[in-house]
Amino acid sequence: MHILKKKNPPSLSFVTQAVNLILKGGNRGFSLVELLVVIAIIGILAAIITVTTSSARAKARDVKRKTDLVSAGRFLSASFCYMPNAGAGDYDILDLVDELKIKYPQYAQYVSMIPKDPRAGNDLKAYYRYAVSAEGEHCALYANLESEDEPVTLKSLSAPAAGGGTGVLRASVEGWNGTAIYYQISK
């Protein structure tokens, strides 16, 4: 009686041989040069990926900044400009939280949810700024953007300004995110 032995397909045979070689502790390892070449290739690929994704991350943070300011700006456009106890000036919005909670206790739960700059913001500074004019009729919320590619729409401004309009401006000095590009919402 003749027993037919079934042959493995060529691809499975190769895989089987490779697995057997690994399990038996094959004779050949990688040389130091081969390992260094692989590490160098991985390093180059990692650098390329980091560079290409960093600008995308900066643009995503800029979108978040604009969204945060638009949300807060709805409050500005629907109401009056808030005049802090210290008077007209330029403030980090976190500096106004305690004052707002005392003056408007009905909004205390919302005031606690003050947004912060996604890159620079922390528990002490939001890095979202509020400016109000001396008469209190004009005010602005603004943030420093990271992307230099942002099209400037407020060409007449060289600094964020209460009453200066809503849009993107190029200031004369760099801000906390390393560019001179700012987005403001103004009343």
C-alpha positions, 0 to 999 in steps of 0.5 A: 500500500502506497501512502501519499505524502502531501507537499506544503505549498512553496510559501508555507514551506519557506515560512516553516523553514524560517520558523524552524530556523528561529526555534532551533537558534539558527546559525546566522545572526545579524552583523553590527553593520546590518543593525546600524544600517537598520537603526539609521533608516528608522531614525531617518524615517522618524525624523521625516515623520516628525517634521511632516506632522509638526506643522499639521499639529500646529495647524490643529492647535490653531483651529482649536484656538480659533474655535475657543475664541469664537465660542467665547466671542459669541458671549461678547457679541451678545452682550456688553464688554466686561470692564474689570475692577482694575479698569481698561487694559489687557488681561489674561482671561484666567486673571478675570475668573475670580472676579467674574465668579463674584460679580456673576455667581449665576455663571460661576460653573461656566467661568470655571471652564475657561479654555486655555491655549493648547500649547502654552496654557497652564493652570496659572495662565490661559494665554488667551488675552482680553483687552478692553478700551477705556470707555468699555465700549470696545473689547477683544479676545485674542490668541497667538497662532503658531502657523505663519501661513495663516492669511492676514485679514486685518492688515491695518492692525500691528497689534491686537486691539479692542474694536479692531475687528475680527480676523487674523493680524500680523503684529510687530512682535512675536507672541508666546507661541513664537509667531507674530500672527494673532487671531482676535474677535473684537466688539 
